[in-house]
Amino acid sequence: MYEKKIPFDIDCGIRITMEVIGGKWKSCIIQELSRGAKRPSELHRLFEEASPRVINQQLKELEMHGVIQKKIFAELPPRSEYSMTSTGETLLPLIEQMEKWGDNFRPQMKEILNIK
């Protein structure tokens, strides 16, 4: 895994939060997994604009932080699925608030980006 050059500031709550959910797809992954366990291939299909490598990396980071868990089924062919942990579920109100804010900001964003 990538090793950061700048030391992580454990004393700042915002930095801790951003370490856990900061990433283009992490909040979207959390939101999808809140609806039920998903296989990696399902997540790749849901987020077509993201490369499978990026989704896999963000899944590993979320798992490392204890937000999601990976279950590997002992069958042939082998399969796995990701689901939320109780720690991950504590992030759901934050993710919901982020979505509400984005929905409310959409008109201004359209204006900024000159989208009709």
Steps between C-alpha positions, in 0.01 A plus 500: 500500500602857440709652777440870560792740507332749735426368850133455582358743760298277735399802712270651234155343475438637152822346372406166654158515333654595166755220532216252537245633246714734290524353156295550188305175538510415871180681597319346202626154594385549860158615382460197270614253767253653746229356274643150531809288441649517152756304304796697360374447144165658596680808629710517183180499293337766719793737458591448135688829478746377766761244412478163681847569641382821668187334642707209632751739660224699671334177617831392656536834677143492633559144621830600663319777692231257616217669311420196286578131521583247234354152514664231289283199424673160496353372176602444141534733331594714799299815556502785746272779607529820699260622768480777757637465852342662804775764479411563137134541587592792726613684185159475332353819652809688380469353148127585494576861600763521226243380247240753621754781478595393148136484394442851635816633334418343160340817351804712587734230367309491172537876479872486580558229241262664253281189472137533396 
